[in-house]
């Protein structure tokens, strides 16, 4: 799970942009049951054979479990439904450019009067594919070039190389993805990467060279990820005016950590949901598998969404986290949390509240942030049913705090400190959804509870990203 801190070192996701109105946003029409459909539903049939035409390098055992549900169909409508589900599973593997389904009566020796043959006509992806697109991070844009070898060993394995050049971050990485046969959600990913980022709010430059291995799997209604990561980190000053506290943090360090993430997400959209809830819990333990960074890090995210009258949506979010050092060594500026900006506490400058030294923000070891939003359609609904549906107006109230903690004082003292000097803001603005990849916000913000050293953005503020409070 991503945290509020700005140094996300994971390789970029291997998904292209999806623009336009999403299927999840459209209400399914009620279909009246016709007499002809009832006859088809009540007629018993038997699926005798399933063929897959067009296979080249793909191994058949990969597809056996993906299409096995077709044999359990009992009538024609059920055959059509299960064939469509199997087609979706085949496309999800990411190894076929096109999948078509043909259903016909059985022919030849042994054919039953009510027997059916189902044929999947597939077109495999080329052995090497390339991509070029742009991505939006948290108030950052990137140009991404990628090379991908899909289905490299014949069982939906994937090797990907990506180069990203952004306004604040440049990275490249090589990854290998391997799913389990018949259980695509259960998979292993190996990564090797290098990331160089600039963080002007801290006058800091960071270069990370790392390797990671992660195992993802579903458990009940949750998605679980176990990960090991080893990173060689090089910190340096971005400007000659960097504070002494930042200069003290400069140098090399080695982090080796184990982490676990759990996600429950039943929202209809990850960018601008109309209904559903999200729960993310993330733990990271560093130092017990090597390296000189030693800490325990916990953070969470909760989001609730409910559709109200007149196509409006009420959304509530809560974030929080703690960073506990292990041993006598203090935590690193690269591991702490950061808060503030158009994607979290609006009305404040990017990551520019909390502990600071000579104008450089050093991050905090504990934080919380909450947001309440009311999303409504554009007044008078211009462009309804088309481009206008990508826009929403919203009214928001944000609050939160970020600070360092004295771990000898106990939990009650921590809560008191996090409840002091709360920053908050309110305002209204316009939201544009860029498909299911990002969203843009143009807001008028009124910051409140400003503390000494905080940088504010009173008035118009622009934000772009994939994760908003």
Secondary structure in CASP SS format (residue, H / E / C, confidence):
PFRMAT SS
TARGET T0000
AUTHOR 0000-0000-0000
METHOD secondary structure of the structure
MODEL  1
X C 1.00
X C 1.00
X C 1.00
X C 1.00
X C 1.00
X C 1.00
X C 1.00
X C 1.00
X C 1.00
X C 1.00
X C 1.00
X C 1.00
X C 1.00
X C 1.00
X C 1.00
X C 1.00
X C 1.00
X C 1.00
X C 1.00
X C 1.00
X C 1.00
X C 1.00
X H 1.00
X H 1.00
X H 1.00
X C 1.00
X C 1.00
X C 1.00
X C 1.00
X C 1.00
X C 1.00
X C 1.00
X C 1.00
X C 1.00
X H 1.00
X H 1.00
X H 1.00
X H 1.00
X H 1.00
X H 1.00
X H 1.00
X H 1.00
X C 1.00
X E 1.00
X C 1.00
X E 1.00
X E 1.00
X E 1.00
X E 1.00
X E 1.00
X E 1.00
X E 1.00
X E 1.00
X C 1.00
X C 1.00
X C 1.00
X C 1.00
X C 1.00
X C 1.00
X H 1.00
X H 1.00
X H 1.00
X H 1.00
X H 1.00
X H 1.00
X H 1.00
X H 1.00
X H 1.00
X H 1.00
X H 1.00
X H 1.00
X H 1.00
X C 1.00
X C 1.00
X E 1.00
X H 1.00
X H 1.00
X H 1.00
X H 1.00
X H 1.00
X H 1.00
X H 1.00
X H 1.00
X H 1.00
X H 1.00
X H 1.00
X H 1.00
X H 1.00
X H 1.00
X H 1.00
X H 1.00
X H 1.00
X C 1.00
X C 1.00
X C 1.00
X E 1.00
X E 1.00
X E 1.00
X E 1.00
X E 1.00
X E 1.00
X E 1.00
X E 1.00
X E 1.00
X E 1.00
X C 1.00
X C 1.00
X C 1.00
X C 1.00
X C 1.00
X C 1.00
X C 1.00
X C 1.00
X C 1.00
X E 1.00
X E 1.00
X E 1.00
X E 1.00
X E 1.00
X E 1.00
X E 1.00
X E 1.00
X E 1.00
X E 1.00
X C 1.00
X C 1.00
X C 1.00
X C 1.00
X E 1.00
X E 1.00
X E 1.00
X E 1.00
X E 1.00
X E 1.00
X E 1.00
X E 1.00
X E 1.00
X C 1.00
X C 1.00
X E 1.00
X E 1.00
X E 1.00
X E 1.00
X E 1.00
X E 1.00
X E 1.00
X E 1.00
X E 1.00
X E 1.00
X E 1.00
X C 1.00
X C 1.00
X C 1.00
X C 1.00
X C 1.00
X C 1.00
X C 1.00
X E 1.00
X E 1.00
X E 1.00
X E 1.00
X E 1.00
X E 1.00
X E 1.00
X E 1.00
X E 1.00
X C 1.00
X C 1.00
X E 1.00
X E 1.00
X E 1.00
X E 1.00
X E 1.00
X E 1.00
X E 1.00
X E 1.00
X E 1.00
X E 1.00
X E 1.00
X E 1.00
X C 1.00
X C 1.00
X E 1.00
X E 1.00
X E 1.00
X E 1.00
X E 1.00
X E 1.00
X E 1.00
X E 1.00
X E 1.00
X E 1.00
X E 1.00
X E 1.00
X E 1.00
X E 1.00
X E 1.00
X E 1.00
X E 1.00
X H 1.00
X H 1.00
X H 1.00
X C 1.00
X E 1.00
X E 1.00
X E 1.00
X E 1.00
X E 1.00
X E 1.00
X E 1.00
X E 1.00
X E 1.00
X E 1.00
X E 1.00
X E 1.00
X E 1.00
X E 1.00
X E 1.00
X E 1.00
X C 1.00
X C 1.00
X E 1.00
X E 1.00
X E 1.00
X E 1.00
X E 1.00
X E 1.00
X E 1.00
X E 1.00
X E 1.00
X E 1.00
X E 1.00
X E 1.00
X E 1.00
X E 1.00
X E 1.00
X E 1.00
X C 1.00
X C 1.00
X C 1.00
X C 1.00
X C 1.00
X C 1.00
X H 1.00
X H 1.00
X H 1.00
X H 1.00
X H 1.00
X H 1.00
X C 1.00
X E 1.00
X E 1.00
X E 1.00
X E 1.00
X E 1.00
X E 1.00
X E 1.00
X E 1.00
X E 1.00
X E 1.00
X E 1.00
X E 1.00
X E 1.00
X E 1.00
X E 1.00
X C 1.00
X C 1.00
X C 1.00
X C 1.00
X C 1.00
X C 1.00
X C 1.00
X C 1.00
X C 1.00
X C 1.00
X E 1.00
X E 1.00
X E 1.00
X E 1.00
X E 1.00
X E 1.00
X E 1.00
X E 1.00
X E 1.00
X E 1.00
X E 1.00
X E 1.00
X E 1.00
X E 1.00
X E 1.00
X E 1.00
X C 1.00
X C 1.00
X C 1.00
X E 1.00
X E 1.00
X E 1.00
X E 1.00
X E 1.00
X E 1.00
X E 1.00
X E 1.00
X E 1.00
X E 1.00
X E 1.00
X E 1.00
X E 1.00
X C 1.00
X H 1.00
X H 1.00
X H 1.00
X C 1.00
X E 1.00
X E 1.00
X E 1.00
X E 1.00
X E 1.00
X E 1.00
X E 1.00
X E 1.00
X E 1.00
X E 1.00
X E 1.00
X E 1.00
X E 1.00
X C 1.00
X C 1.00
X C 1.00
X C 1.00
X C 1.00
X C 1.00
X C 1.00
X C 1.00
X C 1.00
X C 1.00
X C 1.00
X E 1.00
X C 1.00
X C 1.00
X C 1.00
X C 1.00
X C 1.00
X C 1.00
X C 1.00
X C 1.00
X C 1.00
X C 1.00
X E 1.00
X C 1.00
X C 1.00
X C 1.00
X C 1.00
X C 1.00
X C 1.00
X C 1.00
X E 1.00
X E 1.00
X C 1.00
X C 1.00
X E 1.00
X E 1.00
X C 1.00
X C 1.00
X E 1.00
X C 1.00
X E 1.00
X E 1.00
X E 1.00
X E 1.00
X E 1.00
X E 1.00
X E 1.00
X E 1.00
X E 1.00
X E 1.00
X E 1.00
X C 1.00
X C 1.00
X H 1.00
X H 1.00
X H 1.00
X C 1.00
X C 1.00
X C 1.00
X C 1.00
X C 1.00
X H 1.00
X H 1.00
X H 1.00
X H 1.00
X E 1.00
X E 1.00
X E 1.00
X E 1.00
X E 1.00
X E 1.00
X E 1.00
X E 1.00
X E 1.00
X E 1.00
X E 1.00
X E 1.00
X E 1.00
X C 1.00
X C 1.00
X C 1.00
X C 1.00
X C 1.00
X C 1.00
X C 1.00
X H 1.00
X H 1.00
X H 1.00
X H 1.00
X H 1.00
X H 1.00
X H 1.00
X H 1.00
X H 1.00
X C 1.00
X C 1.00
X C 1.00
X E 1.00
X E 1.00
X E 1.00
X E 1.00
X E 1.00
X E 1.00
X E 1.00
X E 1.00
X E 1.00
X E 1.00
X E 1.00
X E 1.00
X C 1.00
X C 1.00
X C 1.00
X E 1.00
X E 1.00
X E 1.00
X E 1.00
X E 1.00
X E 1.00
X E 1.00
X E 1.00
X E 1.00
X E 1.00
X E 1.00
X C 1.00
X C 1.00
X C 1.00
X C 1.00
X C 1.00
X C 1.00
X C 1.00
X E 1.00
X C 1.00
X C 1.00
X E 1.00
X E 1.00
X E 1.00
X E 1.00
X E 1.00
X E 1.00
X E 1.00
X C 1.00
X C 1.00
X C 1.00
X C 1.00
END
